[in-house]
Amino acid sequence: MHLERFLPYTSYDINRDSNAARTFADLGGRGVPMVRIGTNVVHGYNPEAVMSYLNGGK
């Protein structure tokens, strides 16, 4: 499933945007992709976790 077809999102380039790089570090960034859904952060490719948070899971 390609979520970009169904959900609005914003993509940031941490190599070109110092504010994005700072936010990435503040959120414990240790690799990409990193997805923030509300206050939840998913590190790495984990579609199950993303769907869980989108469906209100913890």
N, C-alpha and C positions, 0 to 999 in steps of 0.2 A: 504494500500500500504506500502510496506517495502522499504524505500528509500535506505537502504544500498545495495540493489540489483542493483541500478541504479546510485548512486552517490558515489564518493570516499569521505571518511570522516576520521577524527581522533578522537578517544575517549580518554579522560583523566580521571584519577582517582584522584579527588581532596583530597581524604583522604590519599593518598600515595605519591603524587607528590606535593611538596611545590611550585614549579613554577606554576603548574596548579591551585593550590589553590589561589595563588596570582593573577593570571589572572582572575579567577572566581570572586574574590572580586573586582578587578579593574573594571570589566564589570558590577558590580551591582548585582552579583549573590545572589539570595535569595531562591534558590531551584533548583532541577534538574527535568527534563533535562533543560539545557540551550544550545541553538544553536546559533552560530554566523555564519552569512552568509554575507561575506564582512564586512561592517561596521554596519550591522543590527544585533540586538540581540533579540532572542525570549526566553522569560522566561516561563518555564512550558511546558506542552504538548499542542501544538497548531499547528496541521498539516496544517491548513488553512493559518496561518501566514507564516509558512515555505514555503509552495508552492507559496504564493504570492511573497515573496522575491526571490525565485528561478526563478520566471517568470518575475523579474524586477520590481515588485511592491514596493511601499514605505510604 
